[in-house]
Amino acid sequence: MTLVDALNSHSQWNPQKTALFCGDEDMSYGTLNESTTVMAGWFLREGLQPGDRVAVHWTNSIQVVQLLYALFKAGLTAVTINTRLKPAEIGYILNHSQAKMCFSEPELAPLAEQADGNCPVFARLPAFETPGGDRAVLPTGDPDRPAVLLYTSGTTARPKGVTHTHRTFTQMLVILQKEWVKLTGGNDLRSLCVLPMMHIGGLSVVTGTIHSGGSVVLLPKFDTAAVLNAIERFQCSWLACMPALWQFIVAEQERSPRQVSSLTAAAAGGDAVPVALQDRFRAAFGIPLQEVYGLTESVLVMGNPIHAIRPGSMGVPFEGVELRIVDAAGQDVPVGETGELLVRSPSVCVEYWNDPDATRAALEDGWLHTGDLASCDADGYYWFRGRKKEIIIRAGSNISPQEVEEALYRHAAVGEVGVVGQPDPVYGEIVTAFVVLRKGYHAGPEELREFAKERLADYKVPEKFVFLPDLPKGPTGKVHRRSLKEMALASSVAAA
């Protein structure tokens, strides 16, 4: 099965149904299917061969969906590029992937043109041929052909190209569709995509909705008012985004409530989801916020069953997903103990592009080493305990940043918090909390420290608080802990 099979099928059964909404534009399944077939032929007539890479550097739009499905139909591999990257970063991806072409949104094209990527940059879609004219013969779909390269920075100096084939990606869509059926009761799906399609989150929402025959509403960029207005206007039934973004959405709904009763299910993932946020969400939207866990390399892994949510947990494995928690020696740990989370699933990526060392390190005996720390309770629910490279070691004691953040989020004045380890000559590291206060609230370091002491062991309580107007975030709204770590390190150097 390939990524285009579902589009072909739905366009035959219901060609007039709207597949995509974006502002005042929309596109039916029939038009999406026809236009992408024509565009795929253009790529082949330009001399590209199945397996060649083509970069896409575009914000959420109907045009970017057309581009991606045209590439899939032509047997080409889409290389998605984060729209926040600078020319040097774009150039690295273009050269590392050996992209033959780059399609860049007109406003972003100057950045791609400065990137020195050794490939032509196009600032608009290929011209459509006349309907009914000669058509290029499209290649036979190959489930094991690479479909998309998603570059992720992770903890390395250079981003890695996570390689998903049509088979691994569609296996993820099968898992997603089954979950949507459970959440919506089989009713027609209308998803709201606020995450960028250049990231695995947005891409999976759009392709998953098309795979399920639903309709997807695209937002070009994140804006809290626009999110709520879209739910109200388009009667969206499902939405997923990062916990940090949900904080803003919930606050906006509390300030200026919209009619959001069409939203029957909502999910949060990509980072720990504070229990306090889940409580506020339920009060504002009338439904639970389902915490899920996934990563670029395997996309969906686990989630909280909608009728059996355990707030604060990552939930239980989705159908077809196997999990292990191992110690440093690779041995399974007992129930309740913390170790590294390993994943085995049909949706796990096949490699890191042109990086055999990283591939061998991450994919061992069919198991993906996530680098995330977790524990599993006696009922089979998994709990996020941090990341191997983020764990704080203070005087030999391991401290989970997420545990400290969870405690601080319970304070009414805390809007956002990011906790990292700061180098210290005595203890090795001390706990430093970067805090954004909610509008209209006030709290100082001593108040927050005393609040944390009531909920945490003394050695886990932050020794230092830094107040910021905003926390640094990545393209999907996930708190960028590396930036916080750099800020803490700079503070240590300055104090030395």
C-alpha positions as CSV (number, residue, x, y, z in Angstrom):
1,M,0.0,0.0,0.0
2,T,1.3,3.5,-0.8
3,L,0.3,7.0,0.3
4,V,-1.7,7.7,-2.9
5,D,-3.9,4.6,-2.8
6,A,-6.4,6.2,-0.4
7,L,-6.6,9.4,-2.4
8,N,-7.3,7.5,-5.6
9,S,-10.0,5.4,-3.8
10,H,-11.8,8.3,-2.1
11,S,-11.7,10.4,-5.3
12,Q,-13.5,7.6,-7.1
13,W,-16.2,7.0,-4.5
14,N,-16.9,10.6,-3.6
15,P,-15.1,13.0,-5.9
16,Q,-17.2,16.1,-4.9
17,K,-16.4,15.8,-1.2
18,T,-14.2,18.6,0.2
19,A,-10.8,17.2,1.1
20,L,-9.1,20.5,2.0
21,F,-10.1,23.9,3.5
22,C,-7.7,26.8,3.9
23,G,-9.2,30.2,4.6
24,D,-11.7,30.9,1.9
25,E,-10.2,28.2,-0.4
26,D,-11.2,24.6,-0.7
27,M,-10.5,21.6,-2.9
28,S,-12.5,18.4,-3.5
29,Y,-11.1,14.9,-3.6
30,G,-11.6,14.7,-7.3
31,T,-9.7,17.9,-8.0
32,L,-6.9,17.0,-5.7
33,N,-6.5,13.7,-7.3
34,E,-6.6,15.0,-10.9
35,S,-4.3,18.0,-10.2
36,T,-1.6,15.8,-8.5
37,T,-1.7,13.3,-11.3
38,V,-1.0,16.1,-13.8
39,M,1.7,17.5,-11.6
40,A,3.4,14.1,-11.2
41,G,3.7,13.9,-14.9
42,W,5.4,17.2,-15.1
43,F,8.1,16.0,-12.7
44,L,8.8,12.9,-14.8
45,R,8.9,15.0,-18.0
46,E,11.5,17.2,-16.4
47,G,13.7,14.1,-16.2
48,L,13.4,13.1,-12.6
49,Q,13.5,9.4,-11.8
50,P,11.7,7.5,-9.1
51,G,13.7,7.7,-5.9
52,D,15.0,11.2,-6.6
53,R,14.6,13.7,-3.8
54,V,12.6,17.0,-4.1
55,A,12.6,19.5,-1.3
56,V,9.4,21.2,-0.1
57,H,9.8,24.5,1.9
58,W,6.3,25.8,2.4
59,T,3.8,26.7,5.1
60,N,0.5,24.9,5.4
61,S,-1.7,25.4,2.3
62,I,-3.6,23.5,-0.4
63,Q,-0.6,24.0,-2.7
64,V,1.8,22.1,-0.4
65,V,-0.7,19.2,-0.2
66,Q,-0.8,19.1,-4.0
67,L,3.0,19.1,-4.1
68,L,3.5,16.3,-1.7
69,Y,0.9,14.0,-3.3
70,A,2.3,14.7,-6.8
71,L,5.7,13.7,-5.6
72,F,4.3,10.5,-4.1
73,K,2.6,9.7,-7.4
74,A,5.8,10.3,-9.3
75,G,7.7,7.9,-7.1
76,L,9.8,10.8,-5.8
77,T,10.9,11.4,-2.2
78,A,9.7,14.5,-0.5
79,V,12.3,16.3,1.7
80,T,10.4,18.6,4.0
81,I,12.2,21.7,5.2
82,N,11.3,23.6,8.4
83,T,10.2,27.1,7.3
84,R,12.1,28.7,10.2
85,L,15.5,27.6,9.1
86,K,18.2,30.0,7.9
87,P,20.0,29.7,4.5
88,A,23.0,27.8,5.9
89,E,20.6,25.2,7.5
90,I,18.5,24.9,4.4
91,G,21.7,24.4,2.3
92,Y,22.8,21.6,4.5
93,I,19.5,19.7,4.1
94,L,19.5,20.3,0.3
95,N,23.0,19.1,-0.1
96,H,22.8,16.2,2.3
97,S,19.6,14.8,0.7
98,Q,21.0,15.6,-2.8
99,A,17.7,17.2,-3.7
100,K,17.2,17.7,-7.5
101,M,14.7,20.6,-7.0
102,C,13.4,22.8,-4.2
103,F,9.9,24.2,-4.1
104,S,9.8,27.2,-1.8
105,E,6.8,29.4,-0.9
106,P,7.2,32.8,-2.6
107,E,7.8,34.6,0.7
108,L,10.4,32.0,1.7
109,A,12.1,31.5,-1.7
110,P,14.9,34.2,-1.1
111,L,16.1,32.1,1.8
112,A,16.2,28.9,-0.3
113,E,18.0,30.8,-3.1
114,Q,20.7,32.0,-0.7
115,A,21.2,28.4,0.6
116,D,23.6,27.3,-2.0
117,G,21.8,24.0,-2.3
118,N,23.1,23.0,-5.8
119,C,19.5,22.7,-7.1
120,P,17.0,25.0,-8.8
121,V,14.5,26.8,-6.5
122,F,10.9,27.1,-7.7
123,A,8.6,29.7,-6.1
124,R,5.4,28.4,-7.6
125,L,3.7,25.1,-8.5
126,P,4.5,23.6,-11.9
127,A,2.1,24.7,-14.7
128,F,-0.7,22.3,-15.3
129,E,-1.0,20.7,-18.7
130,T,-4.2,20.9,-20.6
131,P,-6.8,18.4,-19.3
132,G,-7.1,15.5,-21.7
133,G,-3.7,16.0,-23.3
134,D,-0.9,13.4,-23.3
135,R,-0.1,12.1,-19.9
136,A,3.1,10.7,-18.6
137,V,3.1,7.1,-17.5
138,L,3.4,7.1,-13.7
139,P,5.5,4.5,-12.1
140,T,4.0,1.5,-10.3
141,G,3.6,2.2,-6.6
142,D,6.4,0.6,-4.5
143,P,5.6,0.4,-0.8
144,D,9.2,0.1,0.1
145,R,10.3,3.2,-1.8
146,P,11.2,6.1,0.4
147,A,8.3,8.6,0.6
148,V,9.6,11.3,2.8
149,L,12.8,12.5,4.6
150,L,12.1,14.5,7.7
151,Y,15.2,16.2,9.1
152,T,15.3,16.3,12.9
153,S,18.0,17.9,15.0
154,G,17.5,15.8,18.2
155,T,20.7,16.0,20.2
156,T,23.2,16.0,17.4
157,A,25.1,18.9,15.9
158,R,23.7,18.2,12.4
159,P,20.1,17.2,11.7
160,K,19.4,13.6,10.7
161,G,17.1,12.7,7.8
162,V,14.5,10.3,9.2
163,T,13.5,8.1,6.2
164,H,10.0,6.8,6.0
165,T,8.9,4.5,3.1
166,H,5.3,4.4,1.8
167,R,4.9,1.2,3.9
168,T,6.1,2.6,7.2
169,F,4.1,5.8,6.8
170,T,0.9,4.1,5.7
171,Q,1.2,1.7,8.7
172,M,1.2,4.8,10.9
173,L,-1.9,6.1,9.1
174,V,-3.7,2.7,9.7
175,I,-3.0,3.0,13.4
176,L,-4.2,6.6,13.4
177,Q,-7.4,5.7,11.5
178,K,-8.3,3.0,14.1
179,E,-7.8,5.5,16.9
180,W,-10.0,8.1,15.1
181,V,-12.8,5.6,14.7
182,K,-12.7,4.9,18.5
183,L,-12.7,8.7,19.2
184,T,-15.4,9.8,16.8
185,G,-17.5,6.6,16.8
186,G,-17.1,6.3,13.0
187,N,-18.6,9.7,12.3
188,D,-17.2,11.9,9.5
189,L,-13.8,13.3,10.5
190,R,-13.0,16.9,10.1
191,S,-9.4,17.6,11.4
192,L,-7.9,21.0,12.1
193,C,-4.2,21.1,11.2
194,V,-2.3,23.8,13.2
195,L,1.1,22.0,13.2
196,P,3.4,22.6,10.2
197,M,3.2,20.0,7.5
198,M,7.0,20.2,7.2
199,H,7.0,18.4,10.6
200,I,5.8,14.9,11.3
201,G,2.9,16.2,13.3
202,G,1.2,18.2,10.6
203,L,2.1,15.8,7.9
204,S,0.5,12.9,9.7
205,V,-2.7,14.9,10.4
206,V,-3.2,15.8,6.8
207,T,-2.2,12.4,5.2
208,G,-4.1,10.6,8.0
209,T,-7.3,12.6,7.3
210,I,-7.1,11.9,3.6
211,H,-6.4,8.2,4.3
212,S,-9.6,8.2,6.3
213,G,-11.6,10.0,3.7
214,G,-12.3,13.0,6.0
215,S,-11.8,16.7,5.5
216,V,-8.8,18.7,6.9
217,V,-8.8,22.4,7.7
218,L,-5.3,24.0,7.2
219,L,-4.0,26.9,9.2
220,P,-0.9,28.5,7.6
221,K,0.5,29.6,11.0
222,F,-0.4,29.1,14.6
223,D,-2.6,31.8,16.2
224,T,-4.8,31.1,19.2
225,A,-7.7,33.2,18.0
226,A,-7.5,31.6,14.5
227,V,-7.5,28.1,16.0
228,L,-10.7,28.7,17.9
229,N,-12.3,30.6,15.1
230,A,-11.6,27.7,12.7
231,I,-13.1,25.2,15.1
232,E,-16.3,27.3,15.3
233,R,-16.4,28.2,11.5
234,F,-15.6,24.8,10.1
235,Q,-17.1,22.6,12.8
236,C,-13.9,20.8,13.4
237,S,-14.1,17.5,15.3
238,W,-10.5,16.7,16.1
239,L,-7.3,18.7,16.8
240,A,-3.9,17.8,18.1
241,C,-1.0,20.0,19.0
242,M,1.9,20.5,21.5
243,P,1.2,21.1,25.2
244,A,2.8,24.6,25.0
245,L,0.4,25.5,22.3
246,W,-2.6,24.1,24.2
247,Q,-1.7,26.4,27.1
248,F,-2.3,29.4,24.8
249,I,-5.4,27.9,23.2
250,V,-7.0,27.2,26.6
251,A,-6.1,30.7,27.9
252,E,-7.8,32.2,24.8
253,Q,-10.9,30.1,25.3
254,E,-11.1,31.1,28.9
255,R,-10.8,34.8,28.0
256,S,-13.1,34.8,25.0
257,P,-15.1,31.6,24.7
258,R,-16.1,30.3,21.2
259,Q,-18.6,27.7,20.2
260,V,-16.5,24.6,20.2
261,S,-19.0,21.8,20.8
262,S,-18.1,20.2,17.4
263,L,-14.8,19.2,18.9
264,T,-15.3,15.7,20.1
265,A,-11.7,14.7,20.7
266,A,-8.4,16.5,21.2
267,A,-4.8,15.2,21.7
268,A,-1.5,16.6,23.0
269,G,1.9,15.1,22.5
270,G,5.5,15.8,21.7
271,D,6.3,16.8,25.3
272,A,5.0,16.1,28.8
273,V,1.4,17.2,29.2
274,P,0.9,18.9,32.7
275,V,-2.0,17.5,34.7
276,A,-3.0,21.1,35.5
277,L,-3.3,21.8,31.7
278,Q,-5.5,18.8,31.3
279,D,-7.8,20.0,34.1
280,R,-8.0,23.5,32.6
281,F,-8.7,22.0,29.2
282,R,-11.6,19.9,30.4
283,A,-13.1,22.9,32.1
284,A,-12.8,25.1,29.0
285,F,-13.8,22.6,26.3
286,G,-16.0,20.0,28.1
287,I,-14.0,17.0,26.9
288,P,-10.8,15.3,28.0
289,L,-7.4,16.1,26.5
290,Q,-5.9,12.8,25.4
291,E,-2.1,12.6,26.0
292,V,-0.3,10.6,23.3
293,Y,3.3,9.8,22.6
294,G,5.1,9.6,19.4
295,L,8.3,10.7,17.7
296,T,9.5,11.4,14.1
297,E,11.1,8.0,13.8
298,S,8.0,6.0,14.6
299,V,5.2,8.6,14.7
300,L,2.4,7.1,16.8
301,V,3.4,4.8,19.7
302,M,0.9,5.0,22.5
303,G,-1.9,7.1,24.0
304,N,-4.4,7.3,26.8
305,P,-7.7,5.3,26.0
306,I,-10.3,8.1,25.8
307,H,-12.5,6.4,28.5
308,A,-9.6,5.3,30.7
309,I,-7.3,8.3,30.8
310,R,-4.7,8.4,33.6
311,P,-3.7,12.0,33.8
312,G,0.1,12.5,33.5
313,S,0.7,9.1,31.8
314,M,1.5,8.5,28.1
315,G,-1.1,5.7,28.1
316,V,-0.8,2.3,26.6
317,P,0.6,1.0,23.3
318,F,-1.5,1.4,20.2
319,E,-2.4,-1.8,18.3
320,G,0.6,-3.4,16.7
321,V,3.2,-1.5,18.8
322,E,5.6,-3.3,21.1
323,L,7.4,-1.5,23.9
324,R,10.3,-2.3,26.2
325,I,12.1,-0.4,29.0
326,V,15.7,-1.3,29.4
327,D,18.6,-0.4,31.6
328,A,22.1,0.7,30.5
329,A,23.0,-2.9,29.8
330,G,20.0,-3.5,27.6
331,Q,18.1,-5.6,30.1
332,D,14.4,-5.2,30.8
333,V,13.8,-3.3,34.1
334,P,11.1,-4.4,36.6
335,V,7.7,-2.8,36.8
336,G,7.9,0.7,38.1
337,E,11.6,1.2,37.4
338,T,12.9,3.8,35.0
339,G,14.9,3.0,31.9
340,E,15.1,3.8,28.2
341,L,12.0,3.3,26.1
342,L,12.4,1.0,23.1
343,V,9.8,0.7,20.3
344,R,9.1,-2.0,17.7
345,S,6.3,-1.2,15.2
346,P,5.5,-1.5,11.5
347,S,5.7,2.3,11.4
348,V,9.3,2.7,12.6
349,C,11.5,4.4,10.0
350,V,13.9,2.4,7.9
351,E,17.1,4.5,8.4
352,Y,18.6,7.9,8.9
353,W,19.4,9.1,5.4
354,N,23.1,8.6,4.4
355,D,24.0,8.1,8.1
356,P,24.8,4.4,8.7
357,D,26.4,5.0,12.1
358,A,23.3,6.8,13.5
359,T,21.1,4.2,12.0
360,R,23.0,1.4,13.7
361,A,22.9,3.2,17.0
362,A,19.2,3.9,16.9
363,L,17.8,0.7,15.2
364,E,19.1,-2.4,16.9
365,D,17.6,-5.9,16.4
366,G,14.4,-4.3,15.1
367,W,14.0,-2.1,18.1
368,L,14.1,1.7,18.0
369,H,16.1,3.3,20.9
370,T,14.1,6.4,21.6
371,G,16.5,8.1,24.0
372,D,13.4,8.8,26.2
373,L,13.2,7.6,29.8
374,A,10.0,6.0,31.0
375,S,8.5,3.6,33.5
376,C,5.5,1.2,33.3
377,D,3.1,0.6,36.1
378,A,1.4,-2.7,37.0
379,D,-1.6,-1.9,34.8
380,G,0.5,-1.4,31.7
381,Y,0.4,2.5,31.6
382,Y,3.6,4.2,30.6
383,W,5.0,7.3,32.3
384,F,7.4,9.7,30.8
385,R,10.5,10.3,33.0
386,G,12.6,12.6,30.9
387,R,15.2,12.2,28.2
388,K,18.6,10.5,28.6
389,K,20.5,13.6,27.7
390,E,18.2,15.9,29.7
391,I,18.3,14.1,33.0
392,I,19.7,16.4,35.7
393,I,22.4,14.8,38.0
394,R,22.7,16.7,41.2
395,A,25.3,15.3,43.6
396,G,24.8,11.9,42.1
397,S,21.0,11.9,42.3
398,N,19.0,11.8,39.0
399,I,16.3,14.4,38.7
400,S,13.6,14.4,36.0
401,P,13.0,17.9,34.6
402,Q,9.4,16.9,33.8
403,E,8.7,16.0,37.4
404,V,9.8,19.4,38.6
405,E,7.9,21.1,35.8
406,E,4.7,19.2,36.8
407,A,5.0,20.4,40.4
408,L,5.5,24.0,39.3
409,Y,2.6,24.0,36.8
410,R,0.2,23.5,39.8
411,H,1.0,27.0,40.9
412,A,-1.8,29.4,39.6
413,A,0.7,32.0,38.5
414,V,2.8,29.7,36.3
415,G,1.9,29.8,32.6
416,E,4.9,28.0,31.2
417,V,8.0,26.4,32.8
418,G,11.1,24.7,31.4
419,V,13.6,23.0,33.8
420,V,17.2,22.2,33.0
421,G,20.4,21.4,34.8
422,Q,22.9,24.2,35.2
423,P,26.6,23.3,35.8
424,D,27.8,23.8,39.4
425,P,31.3,23.3,40.8
426,V,30.0,21.7,44.0
427,Y,27.0,19.6,43.0
428,G,27.8,19.0,39.4
429,E,24.5,20.4,38.4
430,I,21.8,22.4,40.0
431,V,18.1,22.6,39.1
432,T,17.2,25.8,37.2
433,A,13.6,26.7,36.3
434,F,12.8,29.1,33.5
435,V,9.3,30.5,34.2
436,V,6.7,32.5,32.2
437,L,4.0,33.9,34.5
438,R,0.4,34.0,33.5
439,K,-1.0,37.4,32.6
440,G,-2.2,39.3,35.6
441,Y,-0.4,37.0,38.1
442,H,2.7,37.6,40.2
443,A,5.0,35.3,42.0
444,G,8.7,35.5,43.0
445,P,11.4,32.9,43.4
446,E,10.9,32.3,47.1
447,E,7.2,31.8,46.7
448,L,7.7,29.3,43.9
449,R,10.6,27.6,45.8
450,E,8.4,27.1,48.9
451,F,5.5,25.9,46.7
452,A,7.9,23.3,45.1
453,K,9.2,22.2,48.5
454,E,5.7,21.1,49.5
455,R,5.6,18.7,46.5
456,L,9.2,17.6,45.9
457,A,12.1,16.2,47.7
458,D,14.5,19.0,48.7
459,Y,17.2,18.0,46.3
460,K,14.7,18.4,43.4
461,V,13.6,21.9,44.2
462,P,15.0,24.5,41.8
463,E,17.9,26.5,43.3
464,K,17.5,29.1,40.6
465,F,14.5,30.7,38.9
466,V,14.7,32.8,35.8
467,F,11.6,34.7,34.6
468,L,11.1,35.2,30.9
469,P,8.4,36.8,28.7
470,D,8.3,33.6,26.6
471,L,10.1,30.3,26.4
472,P,12.2,29.4,23.3
473,K,10.3,27.0,21.1
474,G,10.8,24.9,18.0
475,P,8.6,25.0,14.9
476,T,5.8,23.0,16.4
477,G,5.7,25.0,19.7
478,K,7.7,22.4,21.7
479,V,9.9,24.0,24.3
480,H,13.4,24.1,23.0
481,R,15.3,22.8,26.0
482,R,18.7,23.0,24.3
483,S,18.3,26.8,24.2
484,L,17.4,26.9,27.9
485,K,20.4,24.7,28.6
486,E,22.6,27.1,26.7
487,M,21.2,30.0,28.6
488,A,21.9,28.2,31.9
489,L,25.4,27.4,30.8
490,A,26.1,31.0,29.8
491,S,24.8,32.1,33.2
492,S,27.3,29.7,34.9
493,V,30.2,31.0,32.8
494,A,29.3,34.6,33.6
495,A,29.2,33.8,37.3
496,A,32.5,32.0,37.4
